[in-house]
Amino acid sequence: MRQSIIRQTSGFPTGGNIFIKPFYHLGCLYRVDHPDIIKDHIYALKVFEQGSQLNCKDSSYAAAQYYEDGIYVKKDSVKSFCLFKRAASLGHPDAMVKISLILLRAAFFMGDRSQYRKKHVEIGFKMLEKSAIQGCLPGIIYTAKCLSLGIGTNQDLLQALWWYRIAAKLGDIDSDRMARKLKKAIKKQTKLDRYLLKFDL
């Protein structure tokens, strides 16, 4: 019966979430203690992978987590990366954070002379920013960090402060501390700019 469910739904058009979301929801049912369904993580993974093939971002992300953690299946960093990458390309905010951090770490080890370093960093920041716009807390925090340090974009302390304040409102204590610290730094910089302006420096 399980196989028939996948076969019956696999021919659906993939133009919208109405056809691909059921794969994610069905997979979730098989990985929790549902009174009418026997928990089966292996089958849940199969359903998620089927949904991933139909471009369901949530299914791609869920399948990637199985291979990343190596729970119930053999750990496979290549498979997990490919699935996270697919989820990110489809707009999954958490997947975008994961892929962007991989790009930023890779850029760090490339060295200053690498022609790919700048591209990796810029793409990484853009993905973080897209994730932040969707309200993903890790994406918001990392976007603020990049803006405050000028990683992948021009340094912008005011924008960084804005994102840190949003993260703080969402309950992140460290972001609240960073926002207060950044506010003081901006005030000092403003005073210095005014002082230098007097002497036309």
C-alpha positions as CSV (number, residue, x, y, z in Angstrom):
1,M,0.0,0.0,0.0
2,R,2.9,2.4,0.8
3,Q,4.4,2.0,-2.6
4,S,1.0,2.5,-4.3
5,I,0.7,5.9,-2.5
6,I,4.0,7.1,-4.0
7,R,3.1,5.7,-7.4
8,Q,-0.3,7.3,-7.4
9,T,1.1,10.8,-6.5
10,S,4.3,10.7,-8.5
11,G,2.5,11.6,-11.8
12,F,1.0,14.8,-10.4
13,P,2.0,18.1,-12.0
14,T,4.5,20.0,-10.0
15,G,3.5,23.6,-10.7
16,G,2.5,24.4,-7.2
17,N,2.7,23.3,-3.6
18,I,-0.8,21.7,-3.7
19,F,0.8,18.7,-5.5
20,I,4.2,18.4,-3.8
21,K,3.5,19.4,-0.1
22,P,1.6,16.1,0.6
23,F,5.0,14.3,0.3
24,Y,6.5,16.3,3.1
25,H,3.4,16.0,5.3
26,L,3.2,12.2,4.7
27,G,6.9,11.8,5.5
28,C,6.4,13.7,8.7
29,L,3.6,11.4,9.8
30,Y,5.8,8.4,9.5
31,R,8.6,9.9,11.7
32,V,6.4,10.8,14.7
33,D,4.3,8.8,17.1
34,H,0.9,9.0,15.3
35,P,-1.9,6.8,16.8
36,D,-2.9,5.4,13.3
37,I,0.5,5.0,11.7
38,I,3.5,2.8,12.6
39,K,6.7,5.0,12.9
40,D,9.0,4.2,10.1
41,H,11.9,6.5,9.4
42,I,13.3,4.6,6.4
43,Y,9.9,4.9,4.7
44,A,9.7,8.6,5.7
45,L,13.1,9.2,4.0
46,K,11.8,7.5,0.8
47,V,8.8,9.8,0.8
48,F,11.0,12.8,1.4
49,E,13.3,11.8,-1.4
50,Q,10.3,11.4,-3.8
51,G,9.1,14.8,-2.8
52,S,12.6,16.2,-3.4
53,Q,12.6,14.9,-6.9
54,L,9.4,16.8,-7.5
55,N,11.1,20.0,-6.2
56,C,9.5,20.1,-2.8
57,K,11.9,22.3,-0.7
58,D,10.7,21.0,2.7
59,S,11.1,17.3,1.5
60,S,14.6,18.1,0.2
61,Y,15.6,19.6,3.6
62,A,14.1,16.8,5.6
63,A,15.9,14.2,3.5
64,A,19.2,16.1,3.8
65,Q,18.9,16.0,7.6
66,Y,18.8,12.2,7.6
67,Y,22.0,11.9,5.6
68,E,23.7,14.7,7.5
69,D,23.1,13.1,10.9
70,G,23.6,9.5,9.8
71,I,20.5,8.4,11.8
72,Y,18.6,5.4,10.4
73,V,20.8,5.6,7.2
74,K,24.5,5.7,6.5
75,K,26.0,9.2,7.0
76,D,26.6,10.7,3.6
77,S,27.9,14.3,3.5
78,V,27.8,14.5,-0.3
79,K,24.1,13.5,-0.5
80,S,23.2,15.8,2.4
81,F,25.0,18.7,0.6
82,C,23.2,18.0,-2.7
83,L,19.8,17.9,-1.0
84,F,20.5,21.0,1.1
85,K,21.6,22.7,-2.1
86,R,18.4,21.7,-3.8
87,A,16.3,23.0,-0.9
88,A,18.2,26.2,-0.9
89,S,17.8,26.8,-4.6
90,L,14.0,26.3,-4.0
91,G,14.0,28.9,-1.3
92,H,14.2,27.0,1.9
93,P,15.5,29.5,4.5
94,D,17.3,27.1,6.8
95,A,18.9,25.3,3.8
96,M,20.1,28.7,2.5
97,V,21.8,29.4,5.8
98,K,23.5,26.0,5.7
99,I,24.8,26.4,2.1
100,S,25.9,30.0,2.7
101,L,27.9,29.0,5.7
102,I,29.6,26.2,3.7
103,L,30.5,28.8,1.0
104,L,31.8,31.2,3.5
105,R,34.0,28.6,5.3
106,A,35.2,27.3,1.9
107,A,36.2,30.9,0.9
108,F,38.1,31.3,4.2
109,F,40.4,28.4,3.2
110,M,40.8,29.5,-0.4
111,G,43.3,32.3,0.4
112,D,43.2,35.9,-0.7
113,R,44.5,35.2,-4.2
114,S,41.8,32.7,-5.2
115,Q,39.5,34.0,-8.0
116,Y,36.6,32.1,-6.5
117,R,36.9,33.5,-3.0
118,K,35.0,36.8,-3.6
119,K,32.3,35.0,-5.6
120,H,31.8,32.5,-2.8
121,V,31.5,35.2,-0.2
122,E,29.1,37.3,-2.1
123,I,26.8,34.4,-3.0
124,G,27.0,33.3,0.7
125,F,25.9,36.7,1.9
126,K,23.1,37.0,-0.7
127,M,21.7,33.7,0.5
128,L,21.9,34.7,4.1
129,E,20.0,37.9,3.3
130,K,17.3,36.0,1.5
131,S,16.9,33.7,4.5
132,A,16.8,36.7,6.8
133,I,14.0,38.4,4.8
134,Q,12.0,35.2,5.2
135,G,12.3,35.6,9.0
136,C,14.8,32.8,9.6
137,L,16.5,33.6,12.9
138,P,19.9,32.1,12.1
139,G,19.8,33.9,8.8
140,I,19.0,37.2,10.5
141,I,21.9,36.8,13.0
142,Y,24.5,35.8,10.3
143,T,23.3,38.6,8.0
144,A,23.8,41.1,10.8
145,K,27.3,39.7,11.5
146,C,28.3,40.0,7.8
147,L,27.0,43.6,7.6
148,S,28.8,44.6,10.8
149,L,32.1,43.1,9.5
150,G,31.7,43.8,5.8
151,I,31.8,40.1,4.7
152,G,30.4,39.6,1.2
153,T,29.0,43.1,1.2
154,N,30.0,46.7,2.2
155,Q,30.1,47.3,5.9
156,D,26.9,48.9,7.1
157,L,26.6,49.2,10.9
158,L,23.1,50.7,10.8
159,Q,21.7,47.8,8.8
160,A,23.5,45.4,11.0
161,L,22.0,47.1,14.1
162,W,18.6,46.8,12.4
163,W,18.9,43.1,11.9
164,Y,20.3,42.5,15.4
165,R,17.3,44.3,16.9
166,I,15.0,42.1,14.9
167,A,16.8,39.0,16.1
168,A,16.6,40.3,19.7
169,K,12.9,40.8,19.3
170,L,12.7,37.2,18.2
171,G,14.3,36.2,21.5
172,D,18.0,35.9,20.8
173,I,19.8,37.2,23.9
174,D,23.2,37.5,22.2
175,S,21.7,39.7,19.5
176,D,20.3,42.0,22.1
177,R,23.8,42.4,23.6
178,M,25.3,42.9,20.1
179,A,22.7,45.5,19.2
180,R,23.6,47.6,22.3
181,K,27.3,47.2,21.6
182,L,26.8,48.2,18.0
183,K,24.7,51.2,19.0
184,K,27.6,52.5,21.1
185,A,30.0,52.0,18.3
186,I,27.8,53.9,15.9
187,K,27.5,56.8,18.3
188,K,31.3,57.0,18.8
189,Q,31.8,56.9,15.0
190,T,29.2,59.7,14.5
191,K,30.9,61.9,17.1
192,L,34.3,61.2,15.4
193,D,32.9,62.1,12.0
194,R,31.5,65.4,13.4
195,Y,34.8,66.2,15.0
196,L,36.8,65.5,11.8
197,L,34.2,67.6,9.8
198,K,35.0,70.6,11.9
199,F,38.6,70.5,10.8
200,D,37.7,69.4,7.2
201,L,39.7,66.2,7.6
